[in-house]
Amino acid sequence: MTDRIRAGIIGAGFIGTVHAHAVRAAGGVVTRVAASSPERSAAAAARLGALAPADTGADLIDADDVDVVHICTPNSLHVPLARRALAAGKAVVCEKPLATALDDARALTAEATGATATVPFVYRFYPAVREARARVEAGDAGPLHLLHGAYLQDWQAGGAGAGWRGDAAEGGEHGAFADIGVHWCDLVEFVSGHRITRLLARTVGGGTRTTVQFETDGGAAGSVVVSQTAIGRRNSLRFSLDGERAAYGFDQERPEDLFVGGMDGNLTVHRGSPATSPAAQRFSLLPPGHPQGYQDCFNAFVADTYAAIGGEAPDGLPTFADGTRAAALTDAVITSSTTRTWTEVPA
């Protein structure tokens, strides 16, 4: 491997562009880009600033000038491309869902043993999120008894088409939950330290809206509302973790602040405050008052992935095991929605 990690990106839509920015921010170089045809690959390589196009995803994976493969394709292609990349000895960054079926996710995670293989659950990388996690770990809130919130978007409101995400063959089942609900679950489990053990789910609107009640291994109850038809909600991921002594609240559309609820009054802890923990300060890159956002989180995730390729073990880096966890939650939501019963989350 050269001093600069050489990245190949398969898929050149919105998220592929985000990956390209993050590669460069992490000190890497985008050597190859592959899209859905050789012509589109050439255009995408020019647009994303890659050194060269690759005619196909397979050609990109097999290229000698690619150390890490970023998979940003429709969901149905994740497993075959990730499997080929792992077999070629490449590190892999695969968009979620890792797989559209739980058994495939489990098999892929087993194949990734010993490799650097990550999934972009990038909301973990907000400083406010790390601050909430540090305070929970320190016991400041006491035992958590209620975990609740929502992930609301409106891009399918008014009958807007879902594109390939609306095609079960390409996007998988249970669109909204598999697409964004797993982000909420990953974030809440990451911050709280709890694991969702059983749930009751109801899905309507052709998979665009899901409500979930759940219980955790830490004795908490919880609920989440997931929708991609919530008018006026562009990307509203928010949670509240309620404990005996304090509560913590976060809203991705206001990511600079952490709400801290207390019996003697409520506080807002701003990013960059001297009161924040070292865990949060590691991801606070700009002076207070200069907002950080989604791309900064993605940059931090890719930087930590590349650090792992170099042999480090960054705290909180989401791996294929976390992708399999998301697949298990999706599987339980599908089962519960179909049977209308409480369902255990597969191990």
N, C-alpha and C positions, 0 to 999 in steps of 0.2 A: 504494500500500500504506500502511496506517495504521502508527503507531509499533509497535503490537502485531501480530505475525503472526497471521492468522486461519486457523484450521485446521478442515478438515472431515474427519471420520472415517467411513469406510465399513466396516461390520462392527463389532459391539458385544459380542463375546465376551470371553474372557480377555485376548487380546492387544490388542483395541480399548481396553479399560480401561487397560492399561499405557500405550498411546499417549496417552490422555487425560491421565493423570498427568504424563507427560513433557512434553506441550505446555505445561501450566501451569507446570511447573518451569522451562521455558525462557523463560518470560515471555510465552508466547502465550495465545490464548483459543480455546476450542473453540466455534466458532459454529454448526456443523451436525453432526448425526450421522444416518447412514442405516443401517437394518438391512434385514431380508428382507421387510418389509411396512410400510405406513404406521403401523399400530398398534404394531409392535415398534420402529419408529423413534422414535415419540413416547415410549414407555417408556424406550428407551435414552438419549434426549436428557436426560430427567429424571435418570436414574441416573448418567450421566457428566457432568452439569453443563453441558451444551451450551446455547447461547442459544436454539436452535430445532431441530426435526427437519427432515429432508428425506424426502420420500416414497420416493425412489429414489436410487441412487448417481448416476445421470445428472443428476438434479435438483440434487444436492449439488455435483457438478462444475461445473455451469452457474451456480451461485449467485454473485452479485456480492460476497458477504461471505465468500468463501473464497479465500485466497491459496495454500494448500498442501493437497493431498489426501493423506490417509493411507489406504492400501488394506490392510484387515485381513480380507479375505474368503476363502472357499475358493479354492484355487489356480487353478481354471479361469477365474476372473473377473479375475485380475490383469492379463492383457494387454489385454482390451478397455477396462477402466476406466483403466489407466495411459495407454493410447493416447489416449483421449478427454480425459483431464486435460492431457496434453502439448499436444494440439491446441488446448485452451482457454487455453494460456499459463500453466498453473498449475505450481508446483513439486510434486514427487511423492515420497512416501515409500511404497514398496511392500514388503510382507512378502515373504520368500522362500518358495518359489522364485519368482524373477522371472517365469518362464514354465515350463510343463510340457514344452516342446519347445525344443531348442537354437536352431533357426532363428528361432522367435518371440522368444527372448531377444535374439538378435543384432539382429533388426529393431527391437525396442523400444529397445535401447541406441543404435542409430543415430538413431532419432527423438528421443531425449533429448539429442542434441548441443546444447550451449549452455544447457541447462536444469539446474536443481538437481534431481537425481533420485537418490535414495539407497535402499539396502537395509539393513535392521537386522541386520547382523552385529555385534551389540552386545557380544559377548564380547571384542572388541578394546579395550573401554573400561575393563577392569579395570586398576587401577594396576600390579598384579603382572605382567600381560601386557605393558604398556608398558615395565616395567623389564626384563623378559626381552629384549624387542626391542632396547632401547637397548644392553644388554650384548652381544648378538649383533652389532649394527652396529658397536660399538666394537672388535670382534675379541677380546673377553675369552675366549671359548670356543675360539678357533681355528676351523679348518674343521669344520663339522658333518658327521658321517658317519652318524648314525642318528636318525630322527624317528619316534616311536612313541607310542601311546596308545589311548584309547577314548572313545566317547560312549555311555553306557549309561543307559537309562530302564526303568521297569517298568510303565508305564500300560497296556500291552497284555498283561501277564502274566495267566495264568489264564483266557485266552480272552476277555478284555474287548474290547468292540467298539471299532473305530477311528473310527466316525462317518464323516463325509465324507472323511477322510484315507484310509480304506480303499477308497474308490470311485475306480477309475482315471480315470473320466470327470471327477471333481471334484478329486481329489488328485494325479493323475498317477501314473506308474509308480515302482516302487522306493521305497515309502513311507518306510522308516526312513532310508535314505541321503539321499534328497532332502529329508527333513524335518530331520534333525539331523546326518547325516554331513557335509553341506556346511559346517555350522558349524565342525566340527573341521578340515576341510581349509582353510577360509578362515583360521582362527586360526593354524594351523601355518605356512601359507605367509606370512601377515602377519608373524609373529614371526621366522621363520627367514630370510626373503628368498629361499627356494627355491621353485621351481614343480614340481609333480608332472608328469612328462612321459609316463610309461607306468605301467600298473597291471594287476594280476591280481585279479579280484574273484569272490567266491562269495556268493550270496544264497540264504537258505532261509527257511522259516517264513512264506511268503506276503509276503515283503518286509520282515519285521520284524527280520531279522538279516542283517548283511553283514560279511564280512571282506575287507580290501583290503591287498595288498602293493603297494608302489610304488617307483619310482626318481625322482630329481629332477634338475633341470638343474645343481644344484650338486654332483653326485656322491654324494649321500646315498641310502641305502636307508631304507625305512620300512614301517610297517604300522599299521592302525587297525581296531579292532573296534567295530561299531555295532549296537546292539540296543535295541528298545523292549519286550523281554520279560525283562529282567535283574532278577529279583526282588530287592527291597531297594535298587535303584539309582534314586533319584528323578530326578536330573539330573546324572549323574556324567560331566562332560566333563573329561578330563585328558590332558596330553601331557608327553613328555620329549624334549628336544632335546639330543643327546649329541655333544660336540665333542672335540677333541684335548686341550684343557686344562680344560674345565669342562662341566657339564651343567646344564640348567635344567628344572625341573618345576613344573607348575601343575595344580591341581584346583579346578574351579569350585565345588565344594561346600565348599572351604576357601579362599576367594578372597583372604583377607587376606595370604597367605603365598606367597613364591616360594622354592622349593627350589633351592639352588645346590650342586651336587656338585663336589668338588675332590679331587685326589690327597692333599692334606694334611689333609683333613677336609671335612665338609659343613656348610653354613650354611643357616639360614632367615632370609630377609630379610622383615621385616614391613612392611606398608603404613605409610607415614609415617616410616619410619626415615630418619635424616639421610644414610644411605648411598645412598638412592635417587636416581635421575636426575631432571632437570627434566621429562622426558617422563612419568614416573610421577607426579611431584608435581602436575602440572596436573590430574590426575583424583582426587587424594586430597583430599576435601572436608571430612572430619570428623577430629577429633583421633584419634591412634592409640588403639586399644582400643574405639572406637565403630564397629562393623562396617558396612561398605558392602556392597551386594549388587547383585542383578540390576536392580532398578528404578533404582538409581543409574547403572548402565551405560546403561540405556535413556535416562535423562534426559540424560546426557552426549552420547549419539548424536544425539538430537533437537536439543539445544543447538548442536552443531556443524553439523547440517543447516541450522538457522535462521541460523547465522553465515554459511554458504555462500550462502544466499538473499540475505543482506546484502552479498555481494561478497567475503567472506573465503575463504581456502583452508585449512581446518583439516587438519592432518596426520592421515592414517590414516582419513579419512572414507570409508566404503564406498559406492560408487556403483553405478549400473546395470551398469557394466563388471564389477564384482565379482559381481553377480548372474548375468551371462552366464558368467563363469568357473565359478561353481557349476553352472550348467546343462551346461557342457562336461564337468566332472568326472562329473556324474550320467550323462550320455550315455555316457561311457567305461565307467562301472561297469555300466550296463545291457548294453552290447555285450559286455564281458568276461564277465559272469555268464551271458549267453546262449550265447556261443561257447566259454567256458571256456579262453580264450587271453589272453596278454598283449596289451593294447590301448593304442595311443597316445591321449593326451588331445588332443582337437581344439583347434586354436589359437583 
